[in-house]
Amino acid sequence: MSKKGIGSVLVVGTALVAGAAATVLVKHHLDSEKIIAKVKSVLGEDSKVIGSWVEPFYQRVNVNGQASWGIVGGVTTMDDFDVAQYHFIADAVTGELLNIKKVQ
């Protein structure tokens, strides 16, 4: 194979990897928005979410003895001048909330 052919293969390979990575990041962002909306729903209308965060990558999690890929994050709420923080774990495949707990 000529140098030009090898260069072309490298460029195409790099483009495919970059495209796959971009797809995963966009999917993670969309999943994160849906999961934050579920967390808000679980906390109820009385809880005003004033901040949220989601880890940028899927993580291997173990909830109730079940190992799976998860999305980990948290929200900060304000209820009648009382600030509280909650951490959550959601299934990366289904978006189901696996765990949510008040930490402060």
VEXTILO-513513 format. One record per residue: residue in one letter; x, y, z of N, C-alpha, C, O in turn. Coordinates in pm, whole numbers, plus 50000, padded with zeros to 5 digits. Atoms other than C-alpha are relative to their C-alpha. Last residue first. Example, Ala and Ser with C-alpha at 12.3 -4.5 7.8 and 13.67 -1.06 7.14 Angstrom:
BEGIN
S499184988149994513674989450714499235010950073499745022050090A500894988150000512304955050780500905012050000501945011850066
This chain:
BEGIN
Q499774988449912472605171855299498685005950043498665015750117V498675000549940472965138955116500285011650092501315011750160K499674986749949469375131255018501344999050071501544990250154K499964998249855469165099154823500435014250034501225020649964I499934985649974468185087754475499985001750152499134996150221N499784995849863468755052754344499995015250005500555021749917L499705011649917467985032354033500125003850147499834995750235L499314995749878466235059453832500194987850089499224981450130E500735002149874465345043053500500855004850118502045002150125G500304986949941467105058353197499254999050131498935009250192T501444997649994466855024653018499635014050049498535018850023V500715005750115470435019552897498535004150000498015008649898A499574993550123472435042253128499254995049877499165002149777D499525010050094470495031253437500325006749867499495014049813A501005004550096470175061053670500634989749907501834990449878I499415009250098472115068953986498854995649911497804991449959F500785010450064471165098754199500874991449910501954995449867H499215007150100472605122954451499134989149941498284983350009Y500345013950026470395147854634500974994549896501315001349800Q499355006350115471345181154789499594985349993499454978550095A499685014249986469175202555014500674994949873500415000049764V499285005550114468715240055068500374985550029500844982350138D499175011349958466015251855310500644993849877499944989349786F498704995249951464645286655230500904989050056501934992050116D500234990349891461075273455189501305004150069501405003250192D501385000949952462235243754981499855009650116500445007550222M500324990349895465405248654776498514998750031497675000349942T501374994649995466885220454574499895010350110500705010950203T500144991849880470365209754463498625006249995498225011849892V500754987550011470595181454214500035007150135500155000850240G500634994549882472965152454163499235012749969499415018849864G500114985549993474635129853915499355004550128499204996850223V499934995349862475605094753814499935015150001500575021849920I499764985650009474615078253485499885005150144498865003050209G500894989949946474885040853506500445014149969501575016749929W499464986950038476245009653344499015010550046497805009150027S500444995250131475194978553534500745012949967501495018150049A499024991850069476004957053837499455004149863498874995849792Q500095001050145473074944954049501015009449934500945021549954G499375012350047473774938554417499964997949850500454987849800N500715011649945471284964854533500554986849945499784977649917V501154995849919472864990854305499244987550042498774979849958N500565011749936476354984654166498905004950094499185011150196V500604998149868477625010553920499454986750051499194977549973R500415013249954479995010453619499495001950143500235006650229Q499165006549900480085046253502499444986250032498244983850022Y500695010949934478805064453194500964993450097502174992950072F499895013150063480765095953123499164989950076498914991550195P499954999550146480355133453183500084986549930499934985949808E498655004250040479135130053543500044999049848499074994749786V499975013950044475835148753580501444996949958502065004749887W498775004350065475225181253766499874985249963499144977750027S499885014250027472215200653885501354997249934501975006149876G498745004050061471295234154035500034985149976499354977550046I499224987950028468365254254169501374996849940502135005849905V498625003650032465765226654164500745012649959500355019549865K499514991950111462605239654334501474996449978502314998850065S498554998550002461075212354546500425007849876500195003649763D499594991349890457355216854611501505002750001501955012650059E500134986050039456495202854267500465009650108500835021050078G501284993349986457785168454351500035014849968501095020949955L499914991049885461135152154419498725007950022498455012450134V500005008049876460275123254186500025009050123499345006150221S501335005749983459345147053902499904992150130498904993150202K500894989049960462545167153943498604994850027497944999050122V499664997049861464535134553931499105011150052498595010250163K500585010549915462705124353614500275002850148499395001050232A501454997949998463525158053450499304989450086498364992650158I500234988749910467175153853550498505002950009497995005950117I499875005149864467065119453384499805011250102499165009050205K501185008049967465695133253059500054995350145499044995250215E501154991049988468365160453046498744992550040497984997150125S499854992449876471125135253118498825009450021498315010450132D500415008749890469915111752843500035007850132499145006350215L501455001350009470135140452591499484991150113498464994250174H500604987149965473675148952704498474999149999497825003950091H499874998249855474735112252704499355013050044498685013550147K500985008849937473355107852350500055001750153499005002350217V501324994150023475325138452233498924991550067498024997050130L500134987949919478515125452395498635006549984498045011050082V500155004049859478085090252251499805012350087498965012150177T501335006049984477485104151900499754996150146498674998650199A500974989049998480545126551925498584994850020497795001050091A499864993049872482705096652020498995011450011498395013450117A500575008749898481385076451724500065006850138499105006250214G501455000150016482085105051486499314991650105498274995550158A500494987049954485615109651619498475000849990497815006150079V499884999949855486315072351578499455013150057498735013050156L500995009349945484975072451223500025000050153498985000150217A501334993950015486925103851130498914990950059497984995850123T500114989349901490145089151270498625006449995498035009450099G500115006349868489665057351068499825010350110499005008550200V501335005849991488985077150750499794993750137498734995350198V500964989049994492085098550802498584994650016497824999650098L499904993649869494255068250882498985011350016498375012650122V500585009349902493015049150578500045006250139499075005150215S501454999850018493715079250354499314991050102498284994750158G500504987349947497225082650494498495000949991497835005650084I499935001149854497905045850431499465012750065498735012150164G501075009249959496705049450072499964998450151498884998150210K501274992850017498895080250015498834991350047497904996350110K500124990549889501915062350163498675007649992498055010550095S499194987850010501355034349913499805008850122498865006850200M500864988350000500005000050000500905012350000501915012650070
